[in-house]
Amino acid sequence: MSLEAIFLSTFVMIGQNRQAAFQQIVHLMEVFPVYERLDEALDRREASAC
């Protein structure tokens, strides 16, 4: 395998990892508000039970 091929494959892998990390961050940003609302609802439920 040539040095050029090694560099190219390395840059491709780095790019894929960045894209996967970006997609994971976007997913967490979409899901976090749902969990935050659920947590608030549970807090209200516990407060009203007391």
C-alpha positions as CSV (number, residue, x, y, z in Angstrom):
1,M,0.0,0.0,0.0
2,S,1.4,3.4,-0.9
3,L,1.9,6.2,1.5
4,E,-0.6,8.2,-0.4
5,A,-3.3,5.5,0.0
6,I,-2.5,5.4,3.8
7,F,-3.0,9.1,4.1
8,L,-6.1,9.1,2.0
9,S,-7.7,6.3,4.0
10,T,-6.7,8.0,7.3
11,F,-8.4,11.2,6.2
12,V,-11.5,9.3,5.1
13,M,-11.8,7.6,8.5
14,I,-11.3,10.9,10.4
15,G,-14.1,12.4,8.2
16,Q,-16.4,9.5,8.9
17,N,-15.7,9.7,12.7
18,R,-16.5,13.5,12.7
19,Q,-19.7,12.9,10.8
20,A,-20.8,10.2,13.2
21,A,-19.9,12.4,16.2
22,F,-21.9,15.3,14.6
23,Q,-24.9,13.0,14.1
24,Q,-24.8,11.8,17.7
25,I,-24.7,15.4,19.0
26,V,-27.7,16.3,16.8
27,H,-29.6,13.3,18.1
28,L,-28.8,14.2,21.7
29,M,-30.0,17.8,21.1
30,E,-33.3,16.5,19.8
31,V,-33.8,14.0,22.6
32,F,-32.6,16.0,25.6
33,P,-35.7,18.3,25.8
34,V,-37.9,15.2,26.0
35,Y,-36.0,13.9,29.0
36,E,-35.9,17.4,30.5
37,R,-39.7,17.6,30.3
38,L,-40.1,14.1,31.7
39,D,-37.8,15.0,34.6
40,E,-39.9,18.2,35.3
41,A,-43.1,16.2,35.2
42,L,-41.7,13.6,37.7
43,D,-40.6,16.4,40.0
44,R,-44.1,18.0,39.9
45,R,-45.7,14.6,40.6
46,E,-43.4,14.0,43.6
47,A,-44.1,17.5,44.9
48,S,-47.9,17.0,44.6
49,A,-47.7,13.5,46.4
50,C,-46.2,15.1,49.5
